[in-house]
Amino acid sequence: MITVALFGTSADPPTLAHQQILSWLAQQFDQVGVWASDNPFKSHQTELEHRSAMLQLLIQEIDPPHDNLLFLPELSSPRAFITVKRAQQRWKDAKFTLVIGSDLVGQLSRWYRVEDLFRQVKLLVVPRPGYPIQPADLSPLQQMGATVAIADLEGLTLSSTTYRERKDPSVVIPPIEEYIHREHLYECQDEKSLVTPSPSGH
């Protein structure tokens, strides 16, 4: 039976920190399903189609590439329970682990059919800077039937919010920076080009 990590993200935009997480997951699981999603507990500045396109760029630029890292937009749903049902149709015989950031732990108990979800998957919590994981936060989830593990990963201190607020191009990979400028995202259309020109000026 293969192990499958399910990693959906509402990252707006996806950053180098997300790329680091994906590379790590690809080394821990047989296959990793990745998609952009809408989190019903968040408001978004950017349409799902743009976040999905940027996430695909992020995966394509991982070096070295991982054949087991699969971009699967068909898994996307605001409800993780629905996503898992879709994943079960794709992988008929697999052990599933749902990957979430530590910033989402506090809202998990309010997710759609969360107890049914916990019966279908294990949880892997990835620590995020600024969102420490407390045993008291995990205890209610375990009482609801969750099997929880903490990822042994020290995440980069980068966030999508940092990019949106500061327009710091070091937070994202160059193809995403170019995409943001080309699509006029994050009110960049009135700003100086985000793309650093080559010495030749081309």
N, C-alpha and C positions, 0 to 999 in steps of 0.2 A: 504494500500500500504506500503510495507516494505522499509526501508532505507538501502542502500548498499553503503559501502565505497570501493573504488577501489584503492588499494595500490600496485603499481609496483615499484620496486627499482633496480637500477643498482649497488647497494652497492657491493664493492669489497675489503674486505669481509663485510657481514652484521655484525653489532656490537650490543653491549648492548643498544646503543641509539635507534637502529631500534626496538629492542625488547620492549623497553619502549613505543615507538610510537604505536606499534601493540596492546599492552595491553590497552592503552588508547582508541584507536579506537574501540576495542571490547566492551568497556563500553558505547560508544556513538552511535553506529549503530546496527541495527538488525543483519546485516551480514557484514563481511569484506572479500573481495576477495584479495588474496595476491599472487604475482608472482615475479620472477626475470626477468629483461628485459635488452635489449641492448638500451642504449641511443645513438642515432646517432650523438649527439654533443660531445660525450666523446670517448676516446680510452680506451680499457680494457686490463688489464694484464691477465685476467682469462676467460676461456671459460664459456659460459652461463650455461652449464650443471653443472659446479662446483659451480657457484654462486647460482644456483637453489637448489642444494643439501644442501649447507650451510644455505640457507634461510629456507628450510624445517626443518633442525635441530634446528634453532633458534625458530621456531614456536612450535616445539615439546617440547622444554624446558621451555616454559612459565608456570609459576606457580603463581596462580592457572591457569589451562587450561581454554580456552574459546571455547565452542562448536561452536560459531558463527564465529570463525576465520578459514577461509578456504584457504588452499594452492591450487592454481589453475593455474598450469603452462600452461594450454591450453589457458589462456587469454593473454599470453605474445606476444607482438609485439613491434618492434621499434616505431610504430606509435600508439599513445594513441587512436586516432579515431577508428582504427581497433579493439583495445582491447575493447572499449566501445560497438562496434557492437557485439562482441562475448559475452560480458556480458549481453547484451539485449536479446540474444538467450537463455541464462541460466535463467535469471530472467525476465519473461514476464511482470510483473507488479511491478515495483520498481522505487524508486527515487534514482538516482545515484549521488554520490559525488566522484570526482577525487581528491585524496590526493597527494600533491607534497611538496617537501621541498622548503624553501625560496630561496635556491641557484638556483632553476630552473625558478624563476619568470622572470628573464631577457631574457630568451630564448623562453618563451611561444609563443610570437607573431610569431615566425618562425616555429612553429609546423605545421605538415601536417593537412590541412583542419581545422584550429584552430577555425574559426567562427562556422563551423558546430559542432565541438566538444563542444563549449560553449553552444550550443542549447540543447545538450543532457545531460549535467552534470552540477552540481555546482562544484566550486573549493574550496578546503580546503587547506590552506597553513600552513605548520608546520614550525615554526621558527627554524632556525639552527644557532648555535653560529657562529659568524663571517659573517652572511648574514642577516643584519637587513632589515626589510620590511619597505619601504618608500611609503607613499601615491602616490607619483609621479610614482612609479613603477607599482602600481595597476591601476591607472587611464586609461592608454591605453588599458588594458585588459577589463576593464568595458565598455569602449567605443566600444569595439568589441563584446560586449554582454555578457561578463562573469559575473556571480554572484559569488563573492569572499567572503570567511570568513577566519579569522585567528584562528588557533587552540589555545585554552587556555592551552598551554603546554610548560613548560620550559624544553627544551631538554637537555640531557646530553652533556657535552663538550667532546664528543668522535667522532672520524671520521674514516672511512676506510683508509684514507690517513695516519693517525697517525699510524695505524697498519702496513701498507705496509712500511712506512719509518723507524719506530722504532722497529718493531716486538714486540710490547708491548702486552703480553698475557692478560693483564687486560682489554683490549678493547673488547675482544670477549668472548663468553661462552666456557667452556672447550671442549664440543663436536666439536665445530668449530675449536678450536685450534688443536685438535687431527686430524681432517679431513685435515687441512692445512698441517700438518706434514706428514700424511700418503700419501697424493697425491702430495707431494713435490711442493706445491704452494709458490709463493713469494720468490723463491730461498732459501727455508728453508732446502733443502736436504743436504746442506753442513754445516749446523749449528747444534749446540747442540740441542738435543730434546727439543721441546717446552713444552712437557708434564711433569709436575712436578711429580717425582716418589713418590709412597706411602712410608711410613716409613719402610714397609717390603721389599721394593725394587721391588715389583711386579706392 
